[in-house]
Amino acid sequence: MKIKLNEMSQKDKDLRLNRFLSASDQQLFPQEDVAIYLSCSIHTLQRLRCVGGGIPYTKVGRCVTYKKLDVLAYQERNTVMHTAQLAC
């Protein structure tokens, strides 16, 4: 059974974050770990999967996973230097 982010202790979140950071670029991670790394909600990841423009993912049944390399690439693509870039 999956545990919800708001039910995780800070220690659990820190452990998942450290596991993500120390993993190889090809490692797959559940959406909970990616949400912790990106400081976003699982709902945000779900919305991006529906509307497009998000992180490439793999889905088998109900299990959604993200490759660390894809998460890092997404983060890089969405890095801005100043707010005027957002208006474009």
N, C-alpha and C positions, 0 to 999 in steps of 0.2 A: 504494500500500500504506500502510495506517495504521500509525502508530508507537504503541506502548504507552506509557502514562504513565511507567512505571518505567524505560523506555528513553530518555526525553527528558532532555536536559540542563536544568539550572536556567535557563540562558539562553533555551532554547526555550520553557519554561513561562512565563517572564517576558514574552517577546514575545507569546505567545498571550493572556496576561492583559491586557497593555496594549492589544492589539487589541480585546479584549472591552470593556474599560472605555471606550475612545474611540469605539466604534461607536454608531450610532443605535439607538433602542429597537426598531426593526423588523428589524434585522439577524438573520439565522439563523446559529447556531453548532453545530458538531459536539459530540457528547457529551464528547469529550476536553477541549474548551475550557471547557465548563460545569463539569466535574469539577474542573478547575484553579481556576476562580473560586470554587466552593463549598467547596473543600478536602475533597472527598469522592472516593470511588473510582467508576470507571465501573460497577462491580458494583452500587453503591448506586443509581445512576440506573436501571440495568436492573431492579433489584428494585422500585423505585418505579413503573416502567412496568407491571410485572406485577401488583402488588397494588393499585395505584391510590393516589390522594392525592399524587402527585408533580407534576411540572411538565408542563404541556401540551407535546406534541411533535408533530412531523411525521415520517412515515416513508415513504420511497419505496424499495422494494426493501429493502436492508439498511442504507440510509443514514438515520440518525436525526438530526434537527436540532431545536434549541430556539431560540425567539425570545427575544432579550435581555429584552424587556419581561416575558415570562412568567417568566423566571428571577428577575428582580428582584422581581416580585410574590410568587413562591414564597418567596423569602428573607424578605420583609416579613411574610408570613403565619406564618412559623416563627420569628420573633423573639420571645424571651421576656425578661421583666424579672427573674425570679427562679425558682428551682427549684420552688417551690410551684405555679407555673402548670402544670408538667409533670404534676402529680398529678391534674389535673382530667380 
